[in-house]
């Protein structure tokens, strides 16, 4: 059974940093690309960042480019999203998701097979 478990969310002041993690089990992690998505209050879930299964390719939405970094440790079955210079508009529930792709990323939620339950990130002004 595949599981994705996010952790590391919390409350932070604007301009601060947080690192959220996604630990996977039940799959060959190096074969799976991972995406981070978020859903802000009253909004649809949206793409944030993604990394290919082998870690060789990454992608970020323009709203977080230069502030967020995604990395993958296949030995630990873990993907990290380092979030710096946080803004109140980054407040959302952050979800990780996995898709069977070792070399490519995707911004399309429908491409992802497995999803975590989410972790809340709140940025105060």
Order of alpha helices (4+ residues) and beta strands (2+ residues): beta-beta-beta-beta-beta-beta-beta-beta-beta-beta-beta
